[in-house]
Amino acid sequence: MHTYQPPVKDFMFILYDLFQINEKHSDIFADYSKDMVEPILIEAGRLASEVILPTNKAGDIEGCTLESGKVKTPNSFKEAFNKIASGEWPSLNCDPEFGGQGIPLTIATAVGEFFGSANVALYIYHVLSHGVYSTIKAHGTSKQKSTFLPNLVKSKWTGTMNLTEPQCGTDLAMIKTRAVPSINDSYKISGQKIYISAGDHDLAENIIHLVLAKIPGSPDGVKGISLFIVPKFIVSPNGEILNPNNVSVGKVERKMGIHGNATCVMNYDEATGYLLGLENKGLSCMFTMMNEARHAVGMQGLSQAEIAYQYANQHAKDRVQGKPIVLTDRDTKRNNDTQTSDTIICHPDIRRMLLEQKSFIEGARAFAIWSSLLIDKGNYSNDEDAKGLVSLLIPIFKAFLSDKGFESTVIAQQVLGGQGYVEDSEMSQFVRDARIAMIYEGTNGIQAIDLIGRKLTASGGKYVVNFIREVKSFINNSSNDEIFKTDFVTPLNSALDDLEKSLDYLSKYGLADPNNALSGASDFLHLFGHVILGYLWSQIGKKSLTRINENRDVDFYQAKFETGKFYMKRSLPETKLRLARVLSGKDSVMNINQDRF
Ligand SMILES: Cc1cc2nc3c(=O)[nH]c(=O)nc-3n(C[C@H](O)[C@H](O)[C@H](O)COP(=O)(O)OP(=O)(O)OC[C@H]3O[C@@H](n4cnc5c(N)ncnc54)[C@H](O)[C@@H]3O)c2cc1C
């Protein structure tokens, strides 16, 4: 088994040097000094590498099984789940009123990456529970909050989200599950939900399902959907378990990855449920959970990219194969022995692959903290601009990080050669585990449509204009250093220009014929994602140059500067290709007759 080195130092750099959370956002982070946060991250990293990682491969091999109507998770999961729970890690950023620790998401995000890298299938049980916690907290009555939240916060109970049905995943207007009013303000829920993550398991005492259903007589389509709390076991108002509800598992899916997470067909047979939020407003309530989950799914892409990179990096330094064509200083020192093969990290193509991973991961990590910071500013300081901007960024965060995260695991697999393909190396698990993030929580295609259809135009396009203004202001105020200008500012400016041209096209031709916009939606999302990472890398590059000039931790900052340069030169120009595709509009996509496919 390989090891995992939690990237604590990188997170500390992003939090305290790049974003200076203590100084620039002291209203939220005054109590979170470096000295206080670093030990938290170190301890979370230790748990991830020593307790959670050892369960990852076993979980992949064993998977989940359905025995006599009950789901059994992999043997090693219970102990690791309990250690995560007893350390109160899932409640880091839950409200102290319900037993949480009240720590901002920005800090909890780092912990999420560590746990996701160590075993994403296991961590999803906690992620979903947190989503259910947030949704009940946002929309529940005070009785619902006091009944359900304390045990969710303690991880004594877990949670699920139930949207998908056999006939509908994306198009929720076709939901068939019914909720019939019953006694004491409860409802009888009947229907089948499929692909429900963590739908059933043996890790916790109770499972709180959030289920979308229609009350008879409600309006057609999504306007008639309501949300219900349906516990696996009925509980008393003070949280005591009473009797089983009419909820059963029809099947546990066999699937490509995340084997340790039970993906279930759930049958509701007049199960007792309680309305959460207002009647017919279920979808907007569920969006509390979906937005949080979309951020978590982007993190999933990043977490798998990181662990896969660590394995690939180690392999590239161990595997001896092929002579270097051009000798480096190090080779010359190695006795000028040109006949000897060297470790594969000497080969330009291997270095390219490692840098593609490294530059994506470190840029994406800065994006993770930036977006979490905006979420915290929205929540703690009611900052409307932060809320609007992060709402624009969420579909990009989910889709760009999961697409590139998966791609990154495939590149890591390539670095391992044949060893990357056989199961012994554990690399293929990361590829398989990363793949689902592109599909669930709304496919990445749907994220792109959400971005161009709703998010860009929200508040008259104010938030995209604000973003462009912010990047331009950075460009105008960037340092006079010629190297920095050439390596960072010029490519950023050019990519921003591509973003503006694509926006121009979408507003002119997309409005005239939506297919012009829809045909290039995914390309637009990737173009935007690259501009964001280019902007963040430029900030990192600028900071690194300052620190190098101050002669502080030069190795670390030099590595940052070089990695950023790689991103700006080799990854960012993808905006040109993406722009060309956006500008090509609908013709090449829509003209071919359906019969010709
Ligand atoms: C392992 C796993 C775990 C899951 N966990 C959960 C869970 O916990 N809870 C839950 O409710 N669901 C869950 N899902 C379901 C998941 O969210 C859906 O599979 C996903 O949203 C896509 O829905 P679908 O499978 O019905 O595909 P479809 O909706 O049939 O889509 C098929 C393809 O068509 C595209 N498409 C559909 N409509 C449009 C459109 N209007 N415009 C352009 N393209 C379109 C999609 O992007 C996709 O590429 C899970 C799925 C899996 C595989």
The ligand as an SDF file (V2000), in Angstrom:
LIG
                    3D

 53 58  0  0  0  0  0  0  0  0999 V2000
  -23.1640    6.0750   -8.2770 C   0  0  0  0  0  0  0  0  0  0  0  0
  -24.3170    7.0000   -8.3710 C   0  0  0  0  0  0  0  0  0  0  0  0
  -24.7580    7.6530   -7.2410 C   0  0  0  0  0  0  0  0  0  0  0  0
  -25.8540    8.5150   -7.3070 C   0  0  0  0  0  0  0  0  0  0  0  0
  -26.3470    9.1000   -6.1650 N   0  0  0  0  0  0  0  0  0  0  0  0
  -27.5370    9.7590   -6.2070 C   0  0  0  0  0  0  0  0  0  0  0  0
  -28.1760   10.2060   -5.0080 C   0  0  0  0  0  0  0  0  0  0  0  0
  -27.6310   10.0660   -3.9120 O   0  0  0  0  0  0  0  0  0  0  0  0
  -29.3940   10.7790   -5.1060 N   0  0  0  0  0  0  0  0  0  0  0  0
  -30.0200   10.9530   -6.3050 C   0  0  0  0  0  0  0  0  0  0  0  0
  -31.1340   11.4640   -6.3180 O   0  0  0  0  0  0  0  0  0  0  0  0
  -29.4380   10.5590   -7.4630 N   0  0  0  0  0  0  0  0  0  0  0  0
  -28.2130    9.9650   -7.4440 C   0  0  0  0  0  0  0  0  0  0  0  0
  -27.6180    9.5360   -8.6030 N   0  0  0  0  0  0  0  0  0  0  0  0
  -28.2750    9.8150   -9.8710 C   0  0  0  0  0  0  0  0  0  0  0  0
  -27.5590   10.8930  -10.6720 C   0  0  0  0  0  0  0  0  0  0  0  0
  -27.6930   12.1430  -10.0630 O   0  0  0  0  0  0  0  0  0  0  0  0
  -28.1370   10.8370  -12.0990 C   0  0  0  0  0  0  0  0  0  0  0  0
  -27.6880    9.6350  -12.6700 O   0  0  0  0  0  0  0  0  0  0  0  0
  -27.7360   12.0310  -12.9370 C   0  0  0  0  0  0  0  0  0  0  0  0
  -28.3160   13.2080  -12.4400 O   0  0  0  0  0  0  0  0  0  0  0  0
  -28.1430   11.8520  -14.4110 C   0  0  0  0  0  0  0  0  0  0  0  0
  -29.4530   11.4130  -14.5160 O   0  0  0  0  0  0  0  0  0  0  0  0
  -29.7810   10.1410  -15.4160 P   0  0  0  0  0  0  0  0  0  0  0  0
  -28.8700    9.0350  -15.0050 O   0  0  0  0  0  0  0  0  0  0  0  0
  -31.2220    9.8690  -15.3440 O   0  0  0  0  0  0  0  0  0  0  0  0
  -29.3690   10.5650  -16.8520 O   0  0  0  0  0  0  0  0  0  0  0  0
  -30.3170   11.3270  -17.9040 P   0  0  0  0  0  0  0  0  0  0  0  0
  -31.0570   12.4000  -17.2230 O   0  0  0  0  0  0  0  0  0  0  0  0
  -31.0830   10.3140  -18.6590 O   0  0  0  0  0  0  0  0  0  0  0  0
  -29.2300   11.9830  -18.8370 O   0  0  0  0  0  0  0  0  0  0  0  0
  -28.5270   11.2520  -19.8460 C   0  0  0  0  0  0  0  0  0  0  0  0
  -27.6450   12.2060  -20.6310 C   0  0  0  0  0  0  0  0  0  0  0  0
  -28.4670   13.1990  -21.2640 O   0  0  0  0  0  0  0  0  0  0  0  0
  -28.0390   14.4940  -20.8920 C   0  0  0  0  0  0  0  0  0  0  0  0
  -29.2180   15.3550  -20.7960 N   0  0  0  0  0  0  0  0  0  0  0  0
  -30.3690   15.1130  -20.1440 C   0  0  0  0  0  0  0  0  0  0  0  0
  -31.1980   16.1460  -20.2820 N   0  0  0  0  0  0  0  0  0  0  0  0
  -30.5820   17.0640  -21.0320 C   0  0  0  0  0  0  0  0  0  0  0  0
  -30.9020   18.3690  -21.5070 C   0  0  0  0  0  0  0  0  0  0  0  0
  -32.0570   18.9480  -21.1980 N   0  0  0  0  0  0  0  0  0  0  0  0
  -29.9900   19.0240  -22.2580 N   0  0  0  0  0  0  0  0  0  0  0  0
  -28.7920   18.4780  -22.5410 C   0  0  0  0  0  0  0  0  0  0  0  0
  -28.4330   17.2550  -22.1190 N   0  0  0  0  0  0  0  0  0  0  0  0
  -29.3130   16.5540  -21.3630 C   0  0  0  0  0  0  0  0  0  0  0  0
  -27.3210   14.3280  -19.5740 C   0  0  0  0  0  0  0  0  0  0  0  0
  -26.3710   15.3690  -19.3550 O   0  0  0  0  0  0  0  0  0  0  0  0
  -26.6640   12.9720  -19.7590 C   0  0  0  0  0  0  0  0  0  0  0  0
  -25.4400   13.1230  -20.4350 O   0  0  0  0  0  0  0  0  0  0  0  0
  -26.4910    8.7200   -8.5500 C   0  0  0  0  0  0  0  0  0  0  0  0
  -26.0130    8.0770   -9.6970 C   0  0  0  0  0  0  0  0  0  0  0  0
  -24.9600    7.2200   -9.6130 C   0  0  0  0  0  0  0  0  0  0  0  0
  -24.5140    6.5060  -10.8580 C   0  0  0  0  0  0  0  0  0  0  0  0
  1  2  1  0
  2  3  1  0
  2 52  2  0
  3  4  2  0
  4  5  1  0
  4 50  1  0
  5  6  2  0
  6  7  1  0
  6 13  1  0
  7  8  2  0
  7  9  1  0
  9 10  1  0
 10 11  2  0
 10 12  1  0
 12 13  2  0
 13 14  1  0
 14 15  1  0
 14 50  1  0
 15 16  1  0
 16 17  1  0
 16 18  1  0
 18 19  1  0
 18 20  1  0
 20 21  1  0
 20 22  1  0
 22 23  1  0
 23 24  1  0
 24 25  2  0
 24 26  1  0
 24 27  1  0
 27 28  1  0
 28 29  2  0
 28 30  1  0
 28 31  1  0
 31 32  1  0
 32 33  1  0
 33 34  1  0
 33 48  1  0
 34 35  1  0
 35 36  1  0
 35 46  1  0
 36 37  1  0
 36 45  1  0
 37 38  2  0
 38 39  1  0
 39 40  1  0
 39 45  2  0
 40 41  1  0
 40 42  2  0
 42 43  1  0
 43 44  2  0
 44 45  1  0
 46 47  1  0
 46 48  1  0
 48 49  1  0
 50 51  2  0
 51 52  1  0
 52 53  1  0
M  END
$$$$
